Amino acid sequence: MTENLRRLTKAKGIPLTVVADRAEIDRRQLFAMMAGEYDADLDWLNKLADALEVDVTELFVDHTWPGH
């Protein structure tokens, strides 16, 4: 999930700090989640997806499979 979040922020040119602000979540917690120190709940995932203007399922799609 964190790899997809990195991929989406890079593709959209949006820094993680801006995503955190748009999602109204604490930046430190977002960076802790990205480092594997914090587990995001469904509410957080929805907020992150909304901040990136994508469906929440995009956070979980395996883009290493052919055709994705």
PyMOL commands that set and color helices and strands:
alter all, ss='L'
color gray80, all
select helices_A, chain A and resi 2-12+16-23+27-34+42-52+56-59
alter helices_A, ss='H'
color red, helices_A
deselect
rebuild
show_as cartoon
